[in-house]
Amino acid sequence: MMNMMQVMQQAQKMQKKFKETQSELENIEVTSKSGNGAVTAILNGQGKFKSIKLTAEAINPTDPSSVDSDTIEMLEDLITEAMVDATNKANSQMEAKMKSITGGISIPGLF
């Protein structure tokens, strides 16, 4: 049977590995396209929304040449800002719910 020192050492190793894995996932980029490439969403490996890329065809499929590149950039920025804000709000809600379950104790990996 493990003694308390061995349990603590194992827990420290697991915590270190967990932090390393979280860092790796934060740096991974996952992309998904729809509309034959008209819209591209980019998230990191933790599922956090990073950005969105639009083409003129996504905005005006009947006449893509009528769409100004500044309009595309503005829409990308607005969508990205809204998605990041919504993700942050959802995470805050999740953290509050989890804290109510754990009595305020932070459990790494849950929130």
ZIRAJO-V965076 format. One record per residue. RES is the residue in three letters. PHI is phi in degrees with one decimal (999 if undefined). OMEGA is omega in degrees with one decimal (none if undefined). D_CENTER is the distance of its C-alpha to the mean C-alpha in Angstrom with 2 decimals. Layout:
RES	PHI	OMEGA	D_CENTER
RES	PHI	OMEGA	D_CENTER
This chain:
MET	999	-179.1	40.47
MET	-70.5	172.7	38.00
ASN	-87.5	-174.8	39.01
MET	-61.0	179.6	36.82
MET	-63.8	179.0	36.36
GLN	-65.7	178.1	35.08
VAL	-63.3	179.8	32.61
MET	-65.0	178.6	31.31
GLN	-63.5	178.8	31.09
GLN	-63.6	179.1	29.17
ALA	-63.5	178.5	26.72
GLN	-65.1	177.5	26.27
LYS	-62.8	180.0	25.70
MET	-64.6	179.5	23.05
GLN	-64.0	178.5	21.31
LYS	-62.8	179.6	21.52
LYS	-63.6	178.4	20.20
PHE	-60.8	179.6	17.25
LYS	-63.4	178.0	16.38
GLU	-63.0	-179.5	16.98
THR	-65.9	177.6	14.76
GLN	-59.8	179.2	11.79
SER	-64.0	178.0	12.63
GLU	-61.3	-178.9	13.02
LEU	-64.7	179.6	9.69
GLU	-63.5	-176.8	8.11
ASN	-92.9	176.9	10.56
ILE	-81.9	173.9	10.23
GLU	-113.2	177.6	9.52
VAL	-116.8	-180.0	9.73
THR	-118.2	175.7	11.61
SER	-139.7	-178.5	13.31
LYS	-118.5	173.9	16.41
SER	-140.3	179.2	18.65
GLY	59.8	-178.5	22.04
ASN	54.7	177.7	23.42
GLY	89.4	-178.9	20.86
ALA	-69.1	-179.6	21.19
VAL	-129.2	177.6	17.51
THR	-125.8	176.2	14.69
ALA	-103.5	-178.8	10.98
ILE	-124.7	176.4	8.74
LEU	-125.2	173.2	5.25
ASN	-92.3	-176.8	5.21
GLY	-67.8	176.1	7.01
GLN	-92.3	-179.8	5.19
GLY	84.7	178.5	3.45
LYS	-82.6	-179.5	0.40
PHE	-66.6	-179.9	4.04
LYS	-105.0	-177.4	6.48
SER	-166.3	176.2	9.74
ILE	-134.8	177.5	12.35
LYS	-121.9	-180.0	15.78
LEU	-117.9	171.4	18.86
THR	-109.1	178.6	22.36
ALA	-59.2	179.0	25.56
GLU	-65.1	179.1	26.11
ALA	-69.7	-176.1	23.06
ILE	-91.3	179.4	24.68
ASN	-140.2	-176.1	28.30
PRO	-62.8	-178.0	29.01
THR	-79.6	179.5	32.74
ASP	-148.3	-177.7	33.06
PRO	-58.3	-177.8	30.13
SER	-68.3	-179.5	32.51
SER	-82.1	-176.2	32.73
VAL	-94.2	-179.6	29.14
ASP	-78.4	-179.7	28.91
SER	-63.3	176.4	26.22
ASP	-65.6	177.8	25.76
THR	-65.3	178.4	25.02
ILE	-60.7	-179.2	22.31
GLU	-61.9	179.4	20.71
MET	-63.5	178.9	21.10
LEU	-64.0	177.1	19.52
GLU	-59.3	179.8	16.47
ASP	-63.3	-179.0	16.16
LEU	-64.7	179.7	16.81
ILE	-66.2	179.1	14.34
THR	-60.4	179.9	11.49
GLU	-60.2	-179.8	12.81
ALA	-65.7	-179.2	13.10
MET	-67.7	178.8	9.67
VAL	-64.1	179.1	8.20
ASP	-63.5	178.8	11.22
ALA	-63.0	178.0	10.94
THR	-62.9	178.7	7.56
ASN	-61.7	178.8	9.37
LYS	-65.2	178.6	12.46
ALA	-63.9	178.4	11.34
ASN	-64.1	177.5	10.22
SER	-63.0	177.3	13.60
GLN	-62.2	-179.8	15.41
MET	-62.4	179.9	14.24
GLU	-60.6	180.0	15.32
ALA	-62.8	178.9	18.56
LYS	-64.6	-178.8	19.35
MET	-66.7	178.6	18.81
LYS	-65.2	178.5	20.94
SER	-67.7	178.6	23.60
ILE	-76.6	-175.1	23.76
THR	-90.8	-178.4	23.92
GLY	69.4	177.9	26.22
GLY	89.2	179.5	23.96
ILE	-79.1	177.9	23.63
SER	-82.2	178.6	20.27
ILE	-111.8	-178.2	19.52
PRO	-55.2	178.8	17.19
GLY	98.3	177.3	14.57
LEU	-90.2	179.3	14.82
PHE	-165.0	none	13.32
